[in-house]
Amino acid sequence: MMASDPDYEVGLIEELMPSLRKLIVVERVLDHVHSIESDEKERISQEAKNKGDPAAVDLLIKAITKEPHSPGWFRAFVDALENSGLKSAADHILEKIKPEDETANEYGVKLIQILFPSLVEMKTDDVCMHCFSCGLLSQDDKEQIEATIKNQGNRGGARDLLKAIVRSQPNWYSTFLSVLQQTGHRDLYELIGGSPDCDKLGSMENLCSFKDEPAGCDVSMEDSQTAAGGGESMECMEYSEAGDSQDGDLCQGASVDSRPQPNSMELSQTDGTDLQAAPRGPERAHIVLRNYQMDVARPALEGKNIIICLPTGSGKTRVAVYITKTHLDGRRAEGRAGKVVVLVNKVPLVEQHYSAEFLPFLKHTYKVERVSGDSQQKISFTQIVKRNDVIICTAQILENYLERSNSGEDEGVNLSDLTLMVIDECHHTQKGGVYNHIMMRYLKQKHKNLRLKKEQKQLVPLPQILGLTASPGVGEATRMKQAEEHILRICANLDASSIMTSSLANYRKDPRTKLVTIEDRKQDPFGDVIKKIMNAIHNHAELSPTCELGSQNYEQWVVQKERTATTEEDHKVRVCAEHLRRYNEGLNLSNTIRMRDSFTFLNKNHEEDLKKKSPEEEHVIQMTKTERFLFLLFDENKQELQGLSDMPQYENDSLTKLRINILQEFSRRDKARGIIFTKTRLSAIALTQWTQENPKFADIGVKASYVIGGGDQSVVKPMTAAEQKDVLKKFGSGDVNLLIATSVAEEGLDIPACNIVIQYGHLTNEIGMIQARGRGRAEDSSFILIEVKNAWVAEKECVNDYRIDMMNKAIDKIRTLPQADYNRKMEELQYQSIMEERVRMSKKKKKDIKDADPSDVKFTCRGCSKPVCTGEDIQVIEDVHRVNVTPEFSELYHQTENTSLRERCLDYETNGFISCKQCGQRWGSMMYFKGIDCPSLHVKNFVVTVGEKKISKCNRWKDLAVKFSPFDYAEHARRMADSSDDDDI
């Protein structure tokens, strides 16, 4: 590890001079060194031309290490080496190369030197292209080799190629073997160490076979090389770096990473979490925990409430299954019934925990069932709880039935019916969350029990609590004390007697982290056209933005303008603001994905807007002067935008860096499995298409698919739980090896161990970063952050690292608290939470009393300010859907198909959009509820006036303090029957 002491750094470089003289190509490095004056660069360059690189390296190093040292000089020099394609030299300086490996690596280089006469007969063009795709050659190398082929012929190019590859990246030897195989050089492949038993060219899988190993073992490329041959054979080594020399020698002193075959496959058990103990399969009766898993489980096995905090992939769910089984077995042995509920916060996790974890281990002795919003059970949740021993469900379902029992309106469920409650992703047990609502009921009853105990009355039994999380986070904390308070509050909310964690240093290694910076476009004609359109809109609407177009600040500014204009019924500014938001998104997309994808987004929205103004019905929808101006403005620039979108020379640098890293990471591994996190659903889909259309990715076996969230959105069709499950199944089997996902995949979902995790211009908080990084839990994993313009990835990473460090220190400090002090703090925080809840409920009751009369609430169209209805016309279905079924309302809208809405298989389904007949503004969706068409309104599409006051921000119905009447199905059905001429009704 390099130190920050300049004297140490200079001494280290001087010590490595013999190797650096052979590894560094001076002309290439000079282009990336900015601390040396131009005249001195010229002198060094001339030395390289006259006397060769070894002599010029001495001058270069002397200039680099000359005092005074500027801040960051050492890191800048390492970056210059890496950016020059001289990773071997950089790794030497960073002390990543073990001294004892130098001799072994030299042996590999010598082997290539000995076989040089045969190797130069290769088809250099093909080999060069494949080596470049695999990251063995830099762009400079490739161009030099191509020039040599042109001037000196195939053999001359081969000499340059062999000199270049040995100074490239780690794993150069095994990767070069693969290249020879893929390019049809079977004889050369076998000559330098490839297995003669390989029947299929182009595949490294046949170099070794682990068919006899336990199912699910993760075998890295390095292990494959080891297994291919015996202890002494060449293929058992994986070569890392090598250098160059000027006299025909390829390298004198490159290093090697020689890895023996593991004696145990203990760390390669998989079920989506590779550290979990038992092998997967349909018949699993025994659970064996590792030592660290047993350590964190022990208090729960004694019946205590705890939080288990372990990294993603360390087997938290398996520990929960073990605790569940032990809990049920213990109660059964005592002649008492046990009832376990497992709570999750996402629908896909219900099926995942059921089929992959709890059912396989418990089905032989206990009844296990799962329930979610997607379930189709014919009996109530109450009956499911009564009939089963273990119930896995979304937390909201349990909360609904706890409330039913509390209100007495229906047969519900009580906490006293349960004996163990497992809460997955328990860091969500905070204010406002459904987990916290459930636990607040628990805490209230707990403190009532204290009073009952004093009064010597019978206590109400409460379940044991087990919380699971990879990271509790630090909330809004900026100081250690605040971080401790945040974590203690979560512990108090879960009534945890302790938070259990463990070091996994002996079981897993953290992935290598790399931050990839980008360069701004020298020219951005596509973005310039979008900005020209935006400035024309600014002039038309008389708007003067004070921030950079495409920035987050601009987005916030234009949203505020749109909100104000809506309240003031300034349709000119409102419509312009809507279009500005769209163009701003187009700018952001062109910085993230291809320009053609950005153009497709803008063009699709343009066509949809035109379609709203040109419905199939005979009636005419008015088009304002401003709308006509906006349509014409896009049409005038459409052809230019489309033409520019197909010019690759203007693409963003982020996409280029993403392509390079995918090629490098997949090429250097025999079995690569990666995941790319991106910010939006649109970018996930576009990146998948981009990957699938790139032939270079296909050449190295990249098979991409995307997984996005399931919430309804009008822009991108969501994925159903079944679609998500299908993609993840293919990812697990290898049919897909590159998953491109939104943040939906950061938390919880059962995603097999990856060895490549890329955060592409998207980094959330410290919890999301820990969970994303935890996806890269396979051996030799990489965690790569790629910058995107205006995404501030580097800054966010720095903040998150600080917050993670603060969180870990806070947990350690909490764990060292004397139990009496800890218990006292828990009691204090719990009473505080109960009092806060009482205040909240008191305010809610007062607010309910002050709720506006529905007759005082008026809704007008957001698009044209046409009066639509009053609150008296609104009715509520199942406490969720606000509908207007009055005959007068039916005359005001027209209905269109919505292909992005999914049919619901419950009591209702959604059939399409409803929009204003006058201006085409979308109002909501058409529900088909128990045989009746019910127009369901989305409040964000209206301007709401309560009394004389217009509400500027009303995006959700819960933002509106109005109690609407419930939907009277029988009355409406009777009215429809009376008005119908059909005798059959």
GIRADA-V19397 format. One record per backbone hydrogen bond with DSSP energy under -0.5 kcal/mol. CO is the residue of the C=O (numbers start at 0). NH is the residue of the N-H. E is the energy in kcal/mol with one decimal. If there is no record, write none. Layout:
[[CO,NH,E] [CO,NH,E]]
//
This chain:
[[3,5,-0.5] [4,8,-2.4] [5,9,-2.7] [6,10,-2.4] [7,11,-2.5] [8,12,-2.1] [9,13,-2.5] [10,14,-2.1] [11,15,-1.5] [13,16,-1.1] [15,18,-0.7] [15,19,-2.6] [16,20,-2.5] [17,21,-0.6] [18,21,-0.9] [18,22,-1.3] [19,23,-2.3] [21,243,-5.8] [23,25,-0.7] [24,28,-1.7] [25,29,-2.4] [26,30,-0.8] [28,31,-2.0] [28,32,-0.6] [29,32,-0.8] [31,33,-0.6] [36,40,-2.2] [37,41,-2.1] [38,42,-1.6] [39,43,-2.3] [40,44,-2.7] [41,45,-2.4] [42,46,-1.9] [43,47,-2.0] [44,48,-1.8] [45,49,-2.2] [46,50,-3.2] [46,51,-0.7] [47,51,-1.1] [51,55,-1.7] [52,56,-2.7] [53,57,-0.9] [54,58,-1.0] [55,59,-2.5] [56,60,-2.9] [57,61,-2.0] [58,62,-2.2] [59,63,-2.4] [60,64,-2.6] [69,72,-1.7] [71,75,-2.3] [72,76,-1.9] [73,77,-2.1] [74,78,-2.7] [75,79,-2.1] [76,80,-2.0] [77,81,-2.5] [78,82,-3.2] [79,83,-1.0] [80,85,-2.6] [81,84,-1.7] [84,86,-0.6] [85,89,-1.8] [86,90,-2.9] [87,91,-1.9] [88,92,-1.9] [89,93,-2.2] [90,95,-2.9] [90,96,-0.7] [91,94,-1.4] [95,97,-0.6] [97,100,-1.6] [98,101,-1.4] [100,104,-2.0] [101,105,-2.0] [102,106,-1.6] [103,107,-1.4] [104,108,-2.1] [105,109,-2.9] [106,110,-1.9] [107,111,-1.6] [108,112,-2.1] [109,113,-2.7] [110,114,-2.0] [112,115,-1.2] [114,117,-0.7] [114,118,-2.4] [115,119,-2.1] [117,120,-1.4] [118,121,-1.7] [121,123,-1.5] [122,126,-2.3] [123,127,-3.0] [124,128,-2.1] [125,129,-2.2] [126,130,-2.7] [127,131,-2.2] [128,132,-2.2] [129,133,-2.0] [130,135,-2.3] [130,136,-1.1] [131,134,-1.1] [137,141,-2.5] [138,142,-2.5] [139,143,-2.5] [140,144,-2.7] [141,145,-2.5] [142,146,-2.1] [143,147,-2.2] [144,148,-2.6] [145,149,-1.9] [146,150,-2.1] [147,151,-3.9] [147,152,-0.8] [148,152,-1.2] [152,156,-1.8] [153,157,-2.1] [154,158,-2.0] [155,159,-1.8] [156,160,-2.3] [157,161,-2.6] [158,162,-2.0] [159,163,-1.9] [160,164,-2.4] [161,165,-1.0] [163,166,-1.3] [164,167,-1.5] [166,87,-0.9] [167,87,-0.8] [168,171,-1.0] [170,174,-2.3] [171,175,-2.4] [172,176,-2.2] [173,177,-1.9] [174,178,-2.2] [175,179,-2.5] [176,180,-2.1] [177,181,-2.7] [178,182,-2.0] [179,184,-2.6] [180,183,-1.3] [183,185,-1.3] [184,188,-2.7] [185,189,-2.4] [186,190,-1.9] [187,191,-1.9] [188,193,-3.2] [189,192,-1.0] [194,197,-1.3] [196,198,-0.7] [198,200,-0.6] [199,202,-1.2] [203,206,-1.6] [204,207,-0.9] [209,212,-1.8] [213,216,-1.5] [216,218,-0.7] [217,219,-0.6] [219,223,-2.1] [220,224,-2.0] [221,225,-1.7] [222,226,-2.5] [223,227,-1.3] [224,228,-0.7] [225,228,-0.6] [232,235,-1.6] [233,236,-1.8] [236,238,-0.6] [237,256,-1.7] [238,170,-0.7] [238,172,-0.7] [239,171,-0.7] [248,244,-0.7] [254,239,-0.9] [254,240,-0.9] [255,257,-0.6] [256,237,-0.9] [256,258,-0.7] [257,259,-0.6] [264,267,-2.0] [265,268,-0.6] [269,279,-0.6] [272,275,-2.0] [273,268,-0.6] [281,283,-0.7] [282,284,-0.5] [285,287,-0.5] [286,288,-0.5] [289,293,-2.5] [290,294,-2.3] [291,295,-1.8] [292,296,-1.5] [293,297,-1.5] [296,299,-0.7] [296,300,-1.9] [297,301,-1.0] [298,303,-2.3] [299,302,-1.8] [304,496,-3.4] [304,497,-0.6] [305,466,-2.6] [306,308,-0.6] [306,499,-3.6] [307,309,-0.7] [307,468,-2.2] [310,313,-1.7] [312,274,-1.3] [314,318,-2.0] [315,319,-2.1] [316,320,-2.2] [317,321,-2.2] [318,322,-2.7] [319,323,-2.5] [320,324,-2.7] [321,325,-2.5] [322,326,-2.6] [323,327,-2.6] [324,328,-2.9] [325,329,-2.4] [326,330,-2.1] [327,331,-2.5] [328,332,-2.3] [329,333,-1.3] [330,335,-3.2] [331,334,-1.5] [338,418,-3.2] [338,419,-1.7] [339,390,-2.6] [340,342,-0.6] [340,421,-2.5] [341,392,-2.5] [342,423,-2.7] [343,394,-2.2] [345,348,-0.9] [345,349,-0.6] [346,349,-1.6] [346,350,-0.8] [347,351,-1.8] [348,352,-2.8] [349,353,-2.0] [350,354,-2.9] [351,355,-2.3] [352,356,-1.1] [352,357,-2.6] [353,358,-2.2] [356,360,-1.1] [357,361,-1.9] [358,362,-2.4] [359,283,-1.1] [361,364,-1.4] [361,365,-2.9] [365,367,-0.6] [366,388,-1.7] [366,389,-2.4] [368,391,-2.6] [370,393,-0.9] [371,374,-1.6] [379,383,-1.8] [380,384,-2.4] [381,385,-1.9] [382,386,-2.1] [383,387,-1.1] [388,339,-3.0] [389,368,-2.5] [390,341,-2.9] [390,392,-0.5] [391,370,-2.7] [392,343,-1.8] [393,396,-0.9] [393,397,-1.2] [394,398,-2.4] [395,399,-2.5] [396,400,-1.9] [397,401,-2.4] [398,402,-2.2] [399,403,-1.9] [400,404,-1.8] [400,412,-1.8] [401,405,-2.1] [402,406,-2.7] [403,407,-1.4] [403,408,-0.7] [403,409,-1.0] [413,416,-1.7] [414,417,-1.6] [418,463,-2.6] [419,340,-2.2] [420,422,-0.5] [420,465,-2.5] [421,342,-3.6] [421,423,-0.6] [422,425,-0.5] [422,467,-2.5] [424,427,-1.6] [425,428,-2.1] [427,429,-2.6] [429,432,-2.1] [432,436,-1.7] [433,437,-2.1] [434,438,-2.5] [435,439,-2.2] [436,440,-1.4] [437,441,-1.6] [438,442,-2.9] [439,443,-2.3] [440,444,-2.0] [441,445,-2.5] [442,446,-2.2] [443,447,-1.7] [444,448,-2.3] [445,449,-1.2] [446,450,-1.1] [447,451,-2.6] [448,452,-2.5] [449,453,-1.6] [450,454,-1.9] [451,456,-3.2] [452,455,-1.2] [458,460,-0.6] [463,420,-3.1] [464,305,-1.5] [465,422,-3.0] [466,307,-3.3] [467,425,-2.8] [468,309,-1.6] [473,476,-2.0] [478,482,-2.0] [479,483,-2.6] [480,484,-2.1] [481,485,-2.4] [482,486,-2.2] [483,487,-2.8] [484,488,-2.1] [485,489,-1.6] [486,490,-2.3] [487,491,-2.6] [488,492,-2.7] [489,493,-1.7] [490,495,-2.8] [491,494,-1.3] [497,306,-1.9] [497,499,-0.6] [499,308,-3.4] [503,506,-1.9] [503,507,-2.4] [511,782,-4.2] [513,515,-0.6] [513,784,-3.0] [514,516,-0.6] [515,786,-2.5] [523,527,-2.4] [524,528,-1.9] [525,529,-1.7] [526,530,-2.5] [527,531,-2.1] [528,532,-2.2] [529,533,-2.5] [530,534,-2.5] [531,535,-1.7] [532,536,-1.9] [533,537,-2.4] [534,538,-2.2] [535,539,-2.1] [536,540,-2.6] [537,541,-0.7] [537,542,-2.8] [538,541,-0.5] [547,550,-1.7] [550,554,-1.8] [551,555,-2.2] [552,556,-2.2] [553,557,-2.8] [554,558,-2.0] [555,559,-2.0] [556,560,-1.9] [557,561,-2.3] [558,562,-2.3] [559,563,-2.5] [560,564,-2.5] [561,565,-2.0] [562,566,-2.0] [563,567,-2.2] [564,569,-2.9] [565,568,-1.0] [568,570,-1.2] [569,573,-2.4] [570,574,-2.5] [571,575,-1.9] [572,576,-2.9] [573,577,-2.1] [574,578,-2.0] [575,579,-2.4] [576,580,-2.3] [577,581,-1.5] [578,582,-2.4] [579,583,-2.5] [580,584,-2.0] [581,585,-2.0] [582,586,-2.2] [583,587,-2.1] [584,588,-2.6] [585,589,-2.0] [586,590,-0.9] [587,590,-0.5] [587,591,-0.6] [588,591,-1.1] [588,592,-3.5] [593,597,-1.7] [594,598,-2.8] [595,599,-2.3] [596,600,-2.0] [597,601,-2.2] [598,602,-3.1] [599,603,-2.5] [600,604,-2.0] [601,605,-2.1] [602,606,-2.5] [603,607,-2.3] [604,608,-2.3] [605,609,-2.1] [606,610,-2.2] [607,611,-1.9] [608,612,-1.4] [609,613,-0.5] [610,613,-0.8] [619,621,-0.5] [623,627,-2.3] [624,628,-2.1] [625,629,-2.4] [626,630,-2.5] [627,631,-2.3] [628,632,-2.3] [629,633,-1.8] [630,634,-2.2] [631,635,-2.4] [632,636,-1.0] [633,636,-0.6] [633,637,-1.4] [634,638,-0.6] [636,640,-2.5] [637,641,-2.6] [638,642,-2.2] [639,643,-2.5] [640,644,-2.0] [641,645,-0.5] [642,645,-1.0] [643,646,-1.9] [644,595,-0.7] [645,647,-0.8] [646,649,-1.9] [647,650,-1.8] [651,655,-1.0] [652,656,-2.6] [653,657,-2.3] [654,658,-2.4] [655,659,-2.4] [656,660,-2.3] [657,661,-2.4] [658,662,-2.5] [659,663,-2.6] [660,664,-2.8] [661,665,-2.5] [662,666,-1.9] [663,667,-1.6] [665,668,-0.7] [669,671,-0.5] [672,754,-2.4] [672,755,-1.4] [673,738,-2.7] [674,676,-0.5] [674,757,-2.8] [675,740,-3.1] [676,759,-2.7] [679,683,-1.8] [680,684,-2.3] [681,685,-2.4] [682,686,-2.7] [683,687,-1.6] [684,688,-2.1] [685,689,-2.5] [686,690,-2.4] [687,691,-2.5] [688,692,-1.7] [689,693,-0.6] [690,693,-1.0] [692,694,-0.7] [693,696,-0.7] [693,697,-1.4] [694,698,-2.1] [695,699,-1.1] [696,701,-2.8] [697,700,-1.4] [701,703,-0.5] [702,736,-2.2] [702,737,-1.8] [704,739,-2.5] [706,741,-1.3] [708,718,-2.3] [719,723,-2.4] [720,724,-2.5] [721,725,-2.1] [722,726,-2.1] [723,727,-2.6] [724,728,-2.1] [725,729,-2.0] [726,730,-2.2] [727,731,-2.1] [728,732,-1.9] [729,733,-1.3] [729,734,-1.1] [729,735,-1.8] [736,673,-2.9] [737,704,-1.9] [737,739,-0.5] [738,675,-3.2] [738,740,-0.6] [739,706,-1.8] [740,677,-2.5] [741,744,-1.9] [742,745,-1.6] [742,746,-0.7] [745,747,-0.5] [746,748,-1.3] [748,750,-1.7] [749,751,-0.5] [753,777,-2.2] [754,781,-1.8] [755,674,-2.1] [756,783,-3.1] [757,676,-3.1] [757,759,-0.9] [758,760,-1.1] [758,785,-2.4] [764,768,-2.2] [765,769,-2.1] [766,770,-2.3] [767,771,-2.6] [768,772,-2.8] [769,773,-2.0] [770,774,-0.6] [771,774,-1.2] [771,775,-0.5] [772,775,-1.3] [774,753,-2.4] [774,776,-1.8] [777,780,-0.5] [780,511,-2.7] [781,756,-2.6] [781,783,-0.5] [782,513,-2.4] [783,758,-3.1] [783,785,-0.6] [784,515,-3.5] [784,786,-0.5] [785,760,-2.3] [787,790,-2.5] [787,791,-0.5] [791,795,-2.3] [792,796,-2.7] [793,797,-2.0] [794,798,-2.2] [795,799,-2.9] [796,800,-2.8] [797,801,-1.9] [798,802,-2.4] [799,803,-2.9] [800,804,-2.3] [801,805,-2.3] [802,806,-2.5] [803,807,-2.7] [804,808,-2.2] [805,809,-2.2] [806,810,-2.6] [807,811,-2.3] [808,812,-2.3] [809,813,-2.4] [810,814,-2.5] [811,815,-0.9] [812,815,-0.5] [813,816,-1.3] [817,821,-2.6] [818,822,-3.0] [819,823,-2.1] [820,824,-2.0] [821,825,-2.4] [822,826,-2.4] [823,827,-2.1] [824,828,-2.5] [825,829,-2.5] [826,830,-2.4] [827,831,-2.0] [828,832,-2.3] [829,833,-2.5] [830,834,-2.5] [831,835,-2.5] [832,836,-2.4] [833,837,-2.1] [834,838,-2.3] [835,839,-2.4] [836,840,-2.7] [837,841,-2.5] [838,842,-2.6] [839,843,-2.2] [840,844,-2.5] [841,845,-2.2] [842,846,-2.7] [843,847,-2.9] [844,848,-2.1] [845,849,-2.0] [846,850,-0.5] [847,850,-0.7] [851,962,-0.6] [852,855,-2.6] [853,856,-1.4] [853,870,-1.3] [853,871,-0.5] [855,857,-0.5] [855,946,-2.6] [856,870,-2.1] [857,944,-2.6] [858,867,-2.9] [858,868,-1.3] [859,942,-2.7] [860,864,-2.0] [865,860,-2.7] [868,858,-2.8] [869,872,-1.6] [870,873,-1.0] [873,964,-0.7] [874,882,-3.1] [875,877,-0.6] [875,966,-2.9] [876,879,-2.1] [876,880,-2.1] [880,876,-2.8] [880,882,-0.7] [881,936,-2.7] [882,874,-2.6] [885,889,-1.4] [886,890,-0.6] [887,890,-1.0] [888,891,-2.1] [888,892,-0.5] [891,916,-2.3] [893,914,-2.5] [895,912,-2.8] [897,900,-0.8] [899,717,-0.5] [906,929,-1.9] [907,905,-1.0] [908,927,-3.1] [911,925,-2.7] [912,895,-2.1] [913,922,-3.1] [913,923,-1.5] [914,893,-2.2] [915,919,-1.6] [917,621,-2.1] [920,915,-2.9] [922,937,-2.6] [923,913,-2.0] [924,926,-0.6] [924,935,-3.2] [925,910,-3.1] [925,911,-0.6] [926,928,-0.7] [926,933,-3.5] [927,908,-1.1] [927,929,-0.7] [928,931,-1.5] [931,928,-2.9] [931,933,-0.5] [933,926,-2.4] [934,883,-1.8] [934,936,-0.5] [935,924,-2.0] [936,938,-0.6] [937,940,-2.2] [938,941,-1.8] [940,861,-1.6] [941,943,-0.6] [942,859,-2.2] [943,950,-2.7] [944,857,-2.7] [944,946,-0.6] [945,947,-0.6] [945,948,-2.2] [947,949,-0.5] [948,945,-2.9] [949,951,-0.7] [950,943,-0.5] [951,953,-0.5] [955,958,-1.7] [956,959,-1.9] [958,960,-0.6] [959,961,-2.3] [960,851,-1.8] [961,963,-0.8] [964,875,-1.8] [966,968,-1.1] [967,971,-2.2] [968,972,-2.9] [969,973,-2.4] [970,974,-2.2] [971,975,-2.3] [972,976,-2.2] [973,977,-2.5] [974,978,-1.6] [975,979,-0.6] [976,979,-0.8] [980,982,-0.7] [981,984,-1.3]]
//
